Amino acid sequence: MEKRPIGITLLAILVYIVGIIVLVRGLIFLGVIAVTLLTTPLWGVGNELILGIGWIFLALIMMAVGSGLWYMKKWSWFATTVLAVIGLIISALGLTATWLTFGSFLVLTIYLLYALKYFWKTQ
């Protein structure tokens, strides 16, 4: 079994943290649905439901990718890159994102680019 470099460990932990932030964001949207249902008809909650489920789905994928990084699966590098770019674009456009979401994806993307540059040089 290969020894996991500290940079990969940090990247896996960072992906888990961003996944937790995204999960909380999705749960907030679902909480908005619960509050909205008390005050408006059912047809007024479609957007929040879709966004909440979307953020939760993204969080679950991030948790799986974080596990892939932790166990040093080769597919997890590509998946992390794709998720970081997608998350950064979505949050930069301001589509349902907060500064915390944008910042976490920005930090993930910057660290990922640094890690990829470093590890591609050494291999």
C-alpha positions in Angstrom: 0.0 0.0 0.0 1.3 3.4 -1.0 2.0 6.0 1.7 -0.3 8.9 1.2 1.5 12.2 0.9 0.5 15.0 3.3 -0.6 17.2 0.3 -3.1 14.5 -0.7 -4.3 14.2 2.9 -4.9 17.9 3.1 -6.7 17.9 -0.3 -9.0 15.1 0.9 -9.8 17.0 4.1 -10.4 20.2 2.2 -12.8 18.4 -0.1 -14.6 17.0 2.9 -14.9 20.5 4.4 -16.2 22.0 1.2 -18.6 19.1 1.0 -19.9 19.8 4.4 -20.3 23.5 3.6 -22.3 22.6 0.4 -24.4 20.1 2.4 -25.3 22.9 4.9 -26.2 25.1 2.0 -28.5 22.5 0.6 -30.1 22.0 4.0 -30.7 25.7 4.3 -32.6 25.7 1.0 -34.7 22.8 2.2 -35.3 24.7 5.4 -36.5 27.6 3.3 -39.0 25.3 1.8 -40.3 24.3 5.2 -40.8 27.9 6.2 -42.3 28.8 2.8 -44.8 26.0 3.1 -46.2 27.6 6.2 -46.9 30.9 4.5 -47.5 30.2 0.7 -49.1 27.6 -1.5 -47.1 24.6 -2.6 -46.3 25.9 -6.1 -44.1 28.6 -4.6 -41.4 26.3 -3.4 -40.2 24.6 -6.7 -36.9 26.6 -7.1 -35.8 26.1 -3.5 -36.6 22.4 -3.7 -34.5 21.9 -6.9 -31.6 24.0 -5.5 -31.6 22.2 -2.2 -31.6 18.8 -3.7 -28.9 19.9 -6.2 -26.6 21.2 -3.5 -27.1 18.1 -1.4 -26.4 15.9 -4.4 -23.2 17.9 -5.1 -22.2 17.5 -1.4 -22.6 13.7 -1.5 -20.5 13.5 -4.7 -17.9 15.6 -3.0 -17.8 13.3 0.0 -17.3 10.3 -2.4 -14.5 12.2 -4.2 -12.9 13.0 -0.8 -12.9 9.3 0.0 -11.4 8.6 -3.3 -8.6 11.1 -2.6 -8.1 9.6 0.9 -7.7 6.1 -0.5 -5.6 7.5 -3.4 -7.8 6.5 -6.3 -6.6 7.9 -9.6 -10.1 8.9 -10.7 -10.5 11.2 -7.8 -8.0 13.7 -9.2 -10.1 14.3 -12.3 -13.3 14.3 -10.3 -11.9 16.8 -7.8 -10.9 19.1 -10.7 -14.3 18.9 -12.4 -16.2 19.5 -9.1 -13.9 22.4 -8.1 -14.4 24.1 -11.5 -18.2 23.5 -11.6 -18.6 24.7 -8.0 -16.4 27.8 -8.6 -18.4 28.7 -11.8 -21.8 28.2 -10.1 -20.9 30.2 -7.0 -19.0 32.9 -9.0 -22.1 33.5 -11.1 -24.0 34.0 -7.8 -26.4 31.2 -8.6 -27.7 30.4 -5.1 -24.3 30.8 -3.5 -22.9 32.7 -0.6 -19.5 34.2 -0.1 -18.7 31.2 2.1 -19.6 28.8 -0.7 -17.6 30.8 -3.3 -14.6 31.2 -0.9 -14.5 27.5 -0.1 -14.6 26.5 -3.8 -11.9 29.2 -4.6 -9.6 27.8 -1.9 -10.2 24.3 -3.1 -9.4 25.2 -6.7 -6.3 27.2 -5.8 -5.0 24.4 -3.6 -5.9 21.8 -6.2 -4.0 23.6 -8.9 -1.0 23.9 -6.6 -1.2 20.2 -5.7 -1.5 19.1 -9.3 1.5 21.2 -10.3 3.6 19.8 -7.5 2.6 16.2 -7.9 2.8 16.2 -11.7 6.4 17.4 -11.4 7.5 14.7 -9.0 5.9 11.7 -10.8 
